[in-house]
Amino acid sequence: MKRTTKLLVFLFLMIISISCTSEKEKEEQKNANEFNNSMEQTIKENGKPLKELETKICSTCRGTGKIICKKCNGTGSVRKEVLGTPTDEIITCPNCDGYGFFVCDKCGGTGTVKE
């Protein structure tokens, strides 16, 4: 009799756990479907789906990945100024630290962007 009772309890617990699992799975599937539907709606509202984004040349740097320094015009050096008057002494450009350019903020220096 004890063995039968144990077996019945075991079977009862198995049935409950199976029904709970299926309810949990149904809830997870419902949440996944809602997420997918909201993503599809977002993509429709924003235009092209993410997988259709194209790699294009950056319009800011025109594909170079660099922005030329306006103070030194890309040379990396400028004439030293004393009281606002240029002298004959050439110094490292204080704007770009002598590099002559800056990394493009829009493309991060790659020269391309995804649009």
KOLROBA-28853 format. One record per atom (N, C-alpha, C, CB): atom name; x, y, z; residue in one letter. Coordinates in nm, 3 decimals, m for minus. Glycine has a CB too. Layout:
# KOLROBA-28853
> atom_px_py_pz_res
> CA_X_Y_Z_A;
...
***
This chain:
# KOLROBA-28853
> atom_px_py_pz_res
> N_0.082_m0.118_0.000_M;
> CA_0.000_0.000_0.000_M;
> C_0.087_0.125_0.000_M;
> CB_m0.093_m0.001_0.119_M;
> N_0.192_0.125_0.075_K;
> CA_0.280_0.240_0.079_K;
> C_0.344_0.264_m0.057_K;
> CB_0.386_0.222_0.185_K;
> N_0.377_0.156_m0.121_R;
> CA_0.439_0.166_m0.253_R;
> C_0.340_0.227_m0.353_R;
> CB_0.487_0.027_m0.302_R;
> N_0.217_0.189_m0.346_T;
> CA_0.114_0.242_m0.435_T;
> C_0.093_0.390_m0.408_T;
> CB_m0.018_0.165_m0.417_T;
> N_0.091_0.429_m0.282_T;
> CA_0.073_0.569_m0.246_T;
> C_0.189_0.653_m0.298_T;
> CB_0.060_0.584_m0.094_T;
> N_0.310_0.603_m0.280_K;
> CA_0.427_0.674_m0.330_K;
> C_0.421_0.690_m0.482_K;
> CB_0.555_0.600_m0.289_K;
> N_0.380_0.585_m0.549_L;
> CA_0.371_0.589_m0.694_L;
> C_0.267_0.690_m0.739_L;
> CB_0.337_0.450_m0.749_L;
> N_0.153_0.694_m0.670_L;
> CA_0.048_0.790_m0.703_L;
> C_0.094_0.934_m0.679_L;
> CB_m0.078_0.761_m0.621_L;
> N_0.163_0.956_m0.569_V;
> CA_0.215_1.090_m0.539_V;
> C_0.316_1.130_m0.645_V;
> CB_0.281_1.094_m0.398_V;
> N_0.403_1.037_m0.681_F;
> CA_0.503_1.064_m0.784_F;
> C_0.436_1.100_m0.917_F;
> CB_0.595_0.943_m0.802_F;
> N_0.338_1.025_m0.958_L;
> CA_0.266_1.051_m1.083_L;
> C_0.193_1.185_m1.077_L;
> CB_0.168_0.938_m1.112_L;
> N_0.132_1.213_m0.964_F;
> CA_0.062_1.340_m0.947_F;
> C_0.159_1.457_m0.962_F;
> CB_m0.008_1.346_m0.810_F;
> N_0.274_1.448_m0.898_L;
> CA_0.375_1.554_m0.907_L;
> C_0.427_1.568_m1.051_L;
> CB_0.491_1.525_m0.811_L;
> N_0.444_1.459_m1.120_M;
> CA_0.490_1.464_m1.259_M;
> C_0.388_1.535_m1.347_M;
> CB_0.517_1.321_m1.313_M;
> N_0.260_1.503_m1.327_I;
> CA_0.154_1.566_m1.406_I;
> C_0.150_1.716_m1.379_I;
> CB_0.017_1.502_m1.374_I;
> N_0.162_1.755_m1.254_I;
> CA_0.162_1.898_m1.218_I;
> C_0.282_1.968_m1.280_I;
> CB_0.162_1.916_m1.065_I;
> N_0.399_1.908_m1.271_S;
> CA_0.519_1.973_m1.325_S;
> C_0.510_1.985_m1.478_S;
> CB_0.645_1.894_m1.286_S;
> N_0.452_1.886_m1.545_I;
> CA_0.435_1.893_m1.690_I;
> C_0.339_2.004_m1.726_I;
> CB_0.386_1.759_m1.746_I;
> N_0.227_2.014_m1.654_S;
> CA_0.130_2.118_m1.685_S;
> C_0.187_2.256_m1.654_S;
> CB_0.000_2.096_m1.607_S;
> N_0.267_2.269_m1.547_C;
> CA_0.329_2.398_m1.515_C;
> C_0.430_2.435_m1.622_C;
> CB_0.397_2.393_m1.376_C;
> N_0.508_2.339_m1.669_T;
> CA_0.607_2.366_m1.772_T;
> C_0.540_2.412_m1.899_T;
> CB_0.692_2.241_m1.799_T;
> N_0.431_2.346_m1.936_S;
> CA_0.365_2.386_m2.060_S;
> C_0.304_2.526_m2.047_S;
> CB_0.258_2.284_m2.098_S;
> N_0.254_2.560_m1.929_E;
> CA_0.201_2.696_m1.907_E;
> C_0.314_2.799_m1.915_E;
> CB_0.129_2.705_m1.770_E;
> N_0.428_2.763_m1.857_K;
> CA_0.543_2.852_m1.861_K;
> C_0.591_2.869_m2.005_K;
> CB_0.657_2.799_m1.771_K;
> N_0.597_2.759_m2.079_E;
> CA_0.638_2.765_m2.219_E;
> C_0.542_2.849_m2.301_E;
> CB_0.647_2.624_m2.278_E;
> N_0.411_2.836_m2.273_K;
> CA_0.311_2.916_m2.344_K;
> C_0.334_3.064_m2.318_K;
> CB_0.168_2.876_m2.303_K;
> N_0.362_3.099_m2.193_E;
> CA_0.386_3.239_m2.155_E;
> C_0.513_3.292_m2.223_E;
> CB_0.399_3.253_m2.002_E;
> N_0.619_3.210_m2.225_E;
> CA_0.743_3.251_m2.291_E;
> C_0.721_3.270_m2.441_E;
> CB_0.855_3.147_m2.266_E;
> N_0.646_3.180_m2.503_Q;
> CA_0.618_3.191_m2.646_Q;
> C_0.535_3.316_m2.674_Q;
> CB_0.544_3.066_m2.696_Q;
> N_0.439_3.345_m2.587_K;
> CA_0.357_3.465_m2.603_K;
> C_0.444_3.590_m2.595_K;
> CB_0.247_3.470_m2.495_K;
> N_0.536_3.594_m2.497_N;
> CA_0.627_3.708_m2.484_N;
> C_0.718_3.722_m2.605_N;
> CB_0.710_3.693_m2.357_N;
> N_0.767_3.611_m2.657_A;
> CA_0.854_3.614_m2.775_A;
> C_0.777_3.666_m2.896_A;
> CB_0.911_3.475_m2.804_A;
> N_0.653_3.621_m2.912_N;
> CA_0.571_3.669_m3.024_N;
> C_0.544_3.818_m3.013_N;
> CB_0.439_3.592_m3.030_N;
> N_0.513_3.865_m2.892_E;
> CA_0.489_4.008_m2.872_E;
> C_0.614_4.090_m2.905_E;
> CB_0.444_4.036_m2.727_E;
> N_0.731_4.040_m2.864_F;
> CA_0.856_4.109_m2.894_F;
> C_0.880_4.114_m3.044_F;
> CB_0.973_4.039_m2.824_F;
> N_0.862_4.001_m3.112_N;
> CA_0.882_3.998_m3.257_N;
> C_0.787_4.092_m3.329_N;
> CB_0.864_3.855_m3.311_N;
> N_0.661_4.095_m3.285_N;
> CA_0.563_4.185_m3.346_N;
> C_0.601_4.331_m3.325_N;
> CB_0.424_4.160_m3.289_N;
> N_0.649_4.365_m3.204_S;
> CA_0.688_4.504_m3.179_S;
> C_0.811_4.541_m3.260_S;
> CB_0.714_4.525_m3.029_S;
> N_0.905_4.448_m3.279_M;
> CA_1.023_4.475_m3.362_M;
> C_0.983_4.496_m3.507_M;
> CB_1.125_4.360_m3.351_M;
> N_0.893_4.413_m3.558_E;
> CA_0.846_4.428_m3.696_E;
> C_0.778_4.563_m3.714_E;
> CB_0.749_4.314_m3.734_E;
> N_0.698_4.605_m3.617_Q;
> CA_0.630_4.734_m3.624_Q;
> C_0.731_4.848_m3.623_Q;
> CB_0.530_4.749_m3.509_Q;
> N_0.832_4.838_m3.538_T;
> CA_0.936_4.942_m3.530_T;
> C_1.008_4.954_m3.663_T;
> CB_1.036_4.911_m3.418_T;
> N_1.042_4.841_m3.723_I;
> CA_1.111_4.842_m3.851_I;
> C_1.023_4.905_m3.959_I;
> CB_1.152_4.700_m3.892_I;
> N_0.895_4.872_m3.960_K;
> CA_0.803_4.930_m4.058_K;
> C_0.792_5.080_m4.042_K;
> CB_0.664_4.866_m4.046_K;
> N_0.788_5.127_m3.916_E;
> CA_0.775_5.270_m3.891_E;
> C_0.903_5.346_m3.925_E;
> CB_0.740_5.294_m3.745_E;
> N_1.019_5.283_m3.909_N;
> CA_1.146_5.352_m3.930_N;
> C_1.203_5.333_m4.070_N;
> CB_1.246_5.305_m3.829_N;
> N_1.134_5.268_m4.155_G;
> CA_1.184_5.252_m4.292_G;
> C_1.240_5.114_m4.315_G;
> CB_1.289_5.355_m4.322_G;
> N_1.363_5.109_m4.365_K;
> CA_1.425_4.983_m4.404_K;
> C_1.449_4.892_m4.285_K;
> CB_1.557_5.010_m4.476_K;
> N_1.431_4.762_m4.304_P;
> CA_1.467_4.667_m4.200_P;
> C_1.619_4.672_m4.176_P;
> CB_1.422_4.523_m4.238_P;
> N_1.662_4.633_m4.058_L;
> CA_1.804_4.640_m4.025_L;
> C_1.891_4.562_m4.122_L;
> CB_1.826_4.590_m3.885_L;
> N_1.843_4.449_m4.168_K;
> CA_1.926_4.367_m4.256_K;
> C_1.945_4.431_m4.394_K;
> CB_1.865_4.229_m4.271_K;
> N_1.866_4.531_m4.427_E;
> CA_1.878_4.596_m4.556_E;
> C_1.960_4.725_m4.550_E;
> CB_1.741_4.625_m4.610_E;
> N_2.020_4.755_m4.434_L;
> CA_2.103_4.874_m4.425_L;
> C_2.224_4.858_m4.515_L;
> CB_2.146_4.899_m4.279_L;
> N_2.259_4.965_m4.584_E;
> CA_2.370_4.961_m4.678_E;
> C_2.490_5.034_m4.621_E;
> CB_2.330_5.021_m4.813_E;
> N_2.608_4.989_m4.657_T;
> CA_2.730_5.059_m4.621_T;
> C_2.753_5.166_m4.727_T;
> CB_2.852_4.962_m4.609_T;
> N_2.764_5.291_m4.681_K;
> CA_2.784_5.403_m4.773_K;
> C_2.906_5.482_m4.731_K;
> CB_2.659_5.493_m4.777_K;
> N_2.959_5.559_m4.824_I;
> CA_3.072_5.647_m4.795_I;
> C_3.024_5.758_m4.703_I;
> CB_3.134_5.705_m4.926_I;
> N_3.103_5.787_m4.600_C;
> CA_3.069_5.892_m4.503_C;
> C_3.064_6.027_m4.573_C;
> CB_3.170_5.893_m4.386_C;
> N_2.954_6.098_m4.553_S;
> CA_2.938_6.228_m4.618_S;
> C_3.017_6.338_m4.548_S;
> CB_2.791_6.266_m4.622_S;
> N_3.052_6.318_m4.423_T;
> CA_3.127_6.420_m4.348_T;
> C_3.273_6.426_m4.392_T;
> CB_3.118_6.392_m4.199_T;
> N_3.338_6.310_m4.401_C;
> CA_3.480_6.306_m4.437_C;
> C_3.504_6.263_m4.581_C;
> CB_3.554_6.212_m4.344_C;
> N_3.396_6.233_m4.652_R;
> CA_3.403_6.188_m4.792_R;
> C_3.486_6.060_m4.810_R;
> CB_3.460_6.298_m4.879_R;
> N_3.475_5.973_m4.711_G;
> CA_3.538_5.841_m4.721_G;
> C_3.682_5.834_m4.675_G;
> CB_3.533_5.796_m4.859_G;
> N_3.740_5.944_m4.629_T;
> CA_3.880_5.942_m4.586_T;
> C_3.895_5.898_m4.441_T;
> CB_3.943_6.078_m4.604_T;
> N_3.791_5.918_m4.360_G;
> CA_3.799_5.887_m4.218_G;
> C_3.863_5.999_m4.137_G;
> CB_3.877_5.761_m4.197_G;
> N_3.903_6.108_m4.207_K;
> CA_3.972_6.219_m4.141_K;
> C_3.904_6.351_m4.174_K;
> CB_4.120_6.224_m4.182_K;
> N_3.916_6.444_m4.081_I;
> CA_3.871_6.582_m4.101_I;
> C_3.996_6.668_m4.094_I;
> CB_3.762_6.626_m3.994_I;
> N_4.025_6.741_m4.200_I;
> CA_4.144_6.826_m4.205_I;
> C_4.132_6.940_m4.103_I;
> CB_4.164_6.883_m4.347_I;
> N_4.240_6.967_m4.032_C;
> CA_4.243_7.076_m3.934_C;
> C_4.232_7.209_m4.007_C;
> CB_4.373_7.070_m3.849_C;
> N_4.141_7.292_m3.964_K;
> CA_4.118_7.421_m4.029_K;
> C_4.223_7.526_m3.990_K;
> CB_3.980_7.473_m3.994_K;
> N_4.285_7.507_m3.875_K;
> CA_4.384_7.605_m3.831_K;
> C_4.513_7.595_m3.912_K;
> CB_4.414_7.586_m3.682_K;
> N_4.559_7.473_m3.940_C;
> CA_4.685_7.454_m4.013_C;
> C_4.665_7.404_m4.155_C;
> CB_4.773_7.357_m3.938_C;
> N_4.540_7.384_m4.196_N;
> CA_4.506_7.332_m4.330_N;
> C_4.573_7.198_m4.359_N;
> CB_4.546_7.433_m4.436_N;
> N_4.589_7.116_m4.256_G;
> CA_4.641_6.981_m4.273_G;
> C_4.792_6.971_m4.270_G;
> CB_4.593_6.927_m4.400_G;
> N_4.863_7.081_m4.249_T;
> CA_5.010_7.075_m4.248_T;
> C_5.066_7.030_m4.115_T;
> CB_5.068_7.210_m4.283_T;
> N_4.993_7.055_m4.007_G;
> CA_5.041_7.018_m3.874_G;
> C_5.125_7.126_m3.809_G;
> CB_5.120_6.892_m3.882_G;
> N_5.149_7.237_m3.881_S;
> CA_5.228_7.345_m3.823_S;
> C_5.168_7.481_m3.862_S;
> CB_5.375_7.336_m3.869_S;
> N_5.192_7.580_m3.777_V;
> CA_5.141_7.716_m3.800_V;
> C_5.249_7.816_m3.762_V;
> CB_5.009_7.742_m3.719_V;
> N_5.230_7.938_m3.805_R;
> CA_5.320_8.046_m3.762_R;
> C_5.284_8.087_m3.620_R;
> CB_5.312_8.170_m3.859_R;
> N_5.385_8.104_m3.539_K;
> CA_5.364_8.147_m3.402_K;
> C_5.313_8.291_m3.402_K;
> CB_5.494_8.136_m3.319_K;
> N_5.218_8.318_m3.313_E;
> CA_5.163_8.453_m3.301_E;
> C_5.205_8.513_m3.168_E;
> CB_5.009_8.452_m3.314_E;
> N_5.246_8.638_m3.172_V;
> CA_5.279_8.712_m3.051_V;
> C_5.186_8.832_m3.047_V;
> CB_5.431_8.756_m3.048_V;
> N_5.104_8.837_m2.945_L;
> CA_5.003_8.942_m2.931_L;
> C_4.916_8.956_m3.055_L;
> CB_5.071_9.075_m2.900_L;
> N_4.879_8.841_m3.115_G;
> CA_4.791_8.840_m3.231_G;
> C_4.861_8.867_m3.363_G;
> CB_4.684_8.941_m3.212_G;
> N_4.991_8.890_m3.361_T;
> CA_5.066_8.915_m3.484_T;
> C_5.151_8.793_m3.518_T;
> CB_5.156_9.042_m3.469_T;
> N_5.137_8.737_m3.641_P;
> CA_5.219_8.621_m3.680_P;
> C_5.367_8.658_m3.688_P;
> CB_5.171_8.565_m3.815_P;
> N_5.450_8.562_m3.648_T;
> CA_5.596_8.580_m3.657_T;
> C_5.649_8.484_m3.762_T;
> CB_5.666_8.556_m3.519_T;
> N_5.781_8.484_m3.783_D;
> CA_5.843_8.393_m3.880_D;
> C_5.866_8.254_m3.821_D;
> CB_5.975_8.450_m3.929_D;
> N_5.845_8.239_m3.691_E;
> CA_5.869_8.111_m3.625_E;
> C_5.754_8.015_m3.652_E;
> CB_5.889_8.132_m3.474_E;
> N_5.787_7.893_m3.694_I;
> CA_5.688_7.788_m3.722_I;
> C_5.680_7.696_m3.600_I;
> CB_5.725_7.708_m3.852_I;
> N_5.558_7.669_m3.554_I;
> CA_5.538_7.581_m3.439_I;
> C_5.437_7.472_m3.474_I;
> CB_5.490_7.663_m3.316_I;
> N_5.431_7.372_m3.389_T;
> CA_5.332_7.264_m3.404_T;
> C_5.192_7.323_m3.383_T;
> CB_5.359_7.147_m3.303_T;
> N_5.099_7.285_m3.467_C;
> CA_4.963_7.336_m3.457_C;
> C_4.904_7.298_m3.321_C;
> CB_4.874_7.280_m3.573_C;
> N_4.860_7.397_m3.244_P;
> CA_4.802_7.366_m3.112_P;
> C_4.662_7.306_m3.122_P;
> CB_4.798_7.492_m3.028_P;
> N_4.598_7.320_m3.238_N;
> CA_4.461_7.269_m3.256_N;
> C_4.460_7.118_m3.276_N;
> CB_4.394_7.339_m3.375_N;
> N_4.550_7.068_m3.361_C;
> CA_4.551_6.924_m3.394_C;
> C_4.674_6.852_m3.340_C;
> CB_4.544_6.906_m3.544_C;
> N_4.756_6.922_m3.261_D;
> CA_4.880_6.867_m3.204_D;
> C_4.977_6.817_m3.311_D;
> CB_4.847_6.753_m3.110_D;
> N_4.974_6.879_m3.427_G;
> CA_5.069_6.847_m3.532_G;
> C_5.027_6.735_m3.626_G;
> CB_5.197_6.810_m3.471_G;
> N_4.912_6.675_m3.602_Y;
> CA_4.867_6.567_m3.690_Y;
> C_4.812_6.619_m3.822_Y;
> CB_4.760_6.484_m3.619_Y;
> N_4.755_6.736_m3.821_G;
> CA_4.698_6.795_m3.943_G;
> C_4.554_6.753_m3.969_G;
> CB_4.782_6.756_m4.061_G;
> N_4.503_6.662_m3.889_F;
> CA_4.366_6.616_m3.908_F;
> C_4.309_6.564_m3.778_F;
> CB_4.360_6.506_m4.016_F;
> N_4.179_6.538_m3.780_F;
> CA_4.107_6.476_m3.668_F;
> C_4.036_6.353_m3.723_F;
> CB_4.005_6.577_m3.601_F;
> N_4.013_6.254_m3.639_V;
> CA_3.936_6.137_m3.679_V;
> C_3.790_6.181_m3.691_V;
> CB_3.952_6.018_m3.577_V;
> N_3.725_6.141_m3.800_C;
> CA_3.586_6.177_m3.824_C;
> C_3.495_6.120_m3.716_C;
> CB_3.542_6.127_m3.963_C;
> N_3.413_6.206_m3.656_D;
> CA_3.322_6.162_m3.550_D;
> C_3.207_6.076_m3.604_D;
> CB_3.265_6.282_m3.476_D;
> N_3.164_6.106_m3.724_K;
> CA_3.047_6.035_m3.780_K;
> C_3.077_5.889_m3.809_K;
> CB_2.999_6.104_m3.909_K;
> N_3.191_5.862_m3.870_C;
> CA_3.222_5.724_m3.910_C;
> C_3.329_5.659_m3.822_C;
> CB_3.269_5.722_m4.054_C;
> N_3.385_5.734_m3.727_G;
> CA_3.486_5.679_m3.639_G;
> C_3.617_5.649_m3.709_G;
> CB_3.435_5.555_m3.577_G;
> N_3.640_5.712_m3.824_G;
> CA_3.765_5.694_m3.896_G;
> C_3.762_5.584_m4.001_G;
> CB_3.873_5.665_m3.800_G;
> N_3.649_5.516_m4.016_T;
> CA_3.642_5.407_m4.114_T;
> C_3.616_5.457_m4.255_T;
> CB_3.533_5.308_m4.074_T;
> N_3.554_5.574_m4.268_G;
> CA_3.521_5.628_m4.399_G;
> C_3.388_5.580_m4.451_G;
> CB_3.628_5.593_m4.496_G;
> N_3.323_5.488_m4.377_T;
> CA_3.193_5.437_m4.421_T;
> C_3.094_5.440_m4.305_T;
> CB_3.207_5.293_m4.478_T;
> N_2.967_5.448_m4.340_V;
> CA_2.858_5.445_m4.242_V;
> C_2.749_5.351_m4.292_V;
> CB_2.800_5.588_m4.216_V;
> N_2.671_5.297_m4.198_K;
> CA_2.556_5.212_m4.236_K;
> C_2.432_5.298_m4.234_K;
> CB_2.541_5.088_m4.140_K;
> N_2.361_5.300_m4.345_E;
> CA_2.236_5.379_m4.356_E;
> C_2.127_5.294_m4.416_E;
> CB_2.258_5.506_m4.440_E;
***
